[in-house]
Amino acid sequence: MEKELLIYVDGEYYPKSQAKVSVYDHGLLYGDGVFEGIRAYVGRVFRLEDHIDRLYRSAHTIMLEIPVPKEEMTEIVLETLRKNNLKDAYIRLVVTRGSGDLGLDPRKCPKATIIVITDTIRLHKGDPKENGITAILSWVKRDPVDATTHEIKSLNYLNSVMAKIEANMSGVDEAICLDKNGFVCEGVAENVFIVRDGEILTPPSCTGALPGITAASVAELARKLGYTVLEKNITPYELFNADEVFFTGTAAEIIPVREINKRVIGSGKPGAVTRKLMDGFSKMVQDPNEGTSINK
Ligand code: PMP
């Protein structure tokens, strides 16, 4: 029998089938918690520090006290990878409010629960990087910045799940959410970029999109390659008429989008700029300066 993955839960490692949290955990009862999706490539965790910083910013916003300092959290992630002997992995780091009573008051939860899962992830069938994916603009608007904004990487993903259901029902791969003003915001778990006349544009944070670590890495890479990258409000019209559209995300990496609401984007094939960035990004994730070594 294949050896089960070991999952970290509050200081202990459990085989996958036995890793559990309480049914009184407010992460389950109320989506009260924060998380990160992180990747390791060839023995190094890509931009781990940025992910740890973002986790603590999300926690700070919802006044969730993470019971370990950042250095220890970093070590927990690395040790879980070592325990599983993984060099390439998708890592899910979750901190819930912890166990409380059945009321939603967080004061009833004395200690946060920390979970680290190191596994793999696959978002789409086939070869999305080669062929591009299809998407719809979802009727589900992104939660606004003055509510459960996705700037907080919280366990409240129903907004994304509903948009994804809409994509599934429409027979396409992904959904793109608009903000409450009708501007393009982001995918269900990806940031969106468009290429227009050689310039690269992405929605600003005032749309409520998560400040993506892949998006920041790709913007850096694109600027190094000589492209202008701008944060700008993007309308559905501009999206439909872009030369190229692509998604970025830890799980997604870079994925070209070839069709949105049946409108063909550009040539209908991954464009030249997207290809260049995909190529550069696959080198970037293997760069020793971009990752924290798993084995110190
Ligand atoms: N937006 C949302 C809502 C997400 O969940 C994610 C995935 N973390 C992203 C964007 C992409 O962010 P990152 O590149 O940091 O994974």
Residues whose N, C-alpha, C, O or C-beta is under 5 A from the ligand:
A	BS01	PMP	G37 H150 E186 G187 V188 A189 E190 N191 L210 P211 G212 I213 T214 A215 T248 G249 T250
